[in-house]
Amino acid sequence: MTQPAFFTGRRGSPLATAATPAGVAIADFTNDGVGDIAVTNNGASTLGVYAGLGSGKFSQRIELSTPPGPLALTTALLTSSGLPDAILTCQLWIG
């Protein structure tokens, strides 16, 4: 089994991530017409969300707990709320 690939934040990036970022998705989670960014943090077992403020600016990261080892991330409309839902996969290591 191959190890998942992770990315490293660029030095000086205004969007700091938690430990071992792995997946990223952009959607309007706050229903304000501005794109928001969600990042899975494999090492921290969290989903970091940055609310878009417009003009290329984002809020401070909001951390949400996830099952251990979040990796891939996508969005879809799964509920009747009309807001995009974040869908993530998590790794399971046995052994």
C-alpha positions in Angstrom: 0.0 0.0 0.0 1.4 3.4 -0.9 1.5 6.3 1.5 -0.9 9.2 0.8 0.7 12.4 -0.6 0.6 15.5 1.5 1.3 19.1 0.6 3.4 21.7 2.4 2.2 25.3 2.8 4.2 27.9 1.0 6.5 30.0 3.2 4.7 33.2 4.0 1.3 31.9 3.1 -1.5 33.9 4.9 -3.4 30.6 5.4 -1.6 28.5 7.9 -2.8 24.9 8.2 -2.8 22.4 11.0 -0.5 19.3 10.9 -0.1 17.5 7.6 -2.7 19.1 5.2 -3.9 16.6 2.7 -7.1 17.7 0.8 -8.6 21.0 -0.2 -12.0 22.1 -1.5 -13.5 25.5 -2.3 -17.2 26.1 -1.9 -19.6 28.7 -0.5 -20.2 27.1 2.8 -21.5 30.4 4.4 -24.0 31.2 1.6 -22.7 34.8 1.1 -21.6 34.5 -2.5 -17.9 34.3 -1.7 -15.8 31.1 -1.9 -14.6 29.5 1.3 -11.7 27.1 1.6 -11.8 23.8 3.5 -8.6 21.7 4.2 -8.3 18.3 5.7 -5.4 18.1 8.3 -4.3 14.4 8.4 -1.9 14.8 11.4 -4.4 16.8 13.5 -7.5 14.9 12.5 -9.3 18.1 11.7 -11.1 20.0 9.0 -9.9 23.6 8.8 -12.3 26.1 7.2 -11.4 29.6 6.1 -14.5 31.8 5.4 -14.0 34.0 2.3 -14.3 37.7 3.2 -14.0 39.0 -0.4 -11.1 40.7 -2.2 -9.0 37.5 -1.8 -9.1 37.7 2.0 -10.1 34.9 4.4 -11.0 34.5 8.1 -8.9 32.8 10.7 -9.1 29.0 10.5 -12.0 27.3 12.2 -11.1 23.8 13.2 -13.6 21.0 13.2 -12.8 17.5 14.6 -12.9 14.6 12.2 -12.4 10.8 12.5 -8.6 9.9 12.5 -6.6 10.5 9.4 -8.7 12.7 7.1 -7.4 12.7 3.5 -9.5 13.5 0.4 -12.1 16.2 0.4 -14.9 17.2 -1.9 -18.3 19.0 -1.7 -21.8 18.2 -2.8 -25.4 19.2 -1.9 -26.5 16.3 0.2 -29.1 17.9 2.4 -32.1 20.2 1.9 -30.3 23.2 3.4 -29.1 24.4 0.0 -25.6 24.8 1.4 -22.7 22.6 0.2 -21.7 19.7 2.4 -18.0 18.7 2.9 -17.4 15.0 2.3 -14.1 13.6 3.4 -12.3 10.2 3.4 -10.2 9.0 6.3 -7.4 6.4 6.4 -7.6 3.3 8.5 -4.4 1.6 9.4 -4.7 -1.9 10.8 -1.6 -3.7 12.0 
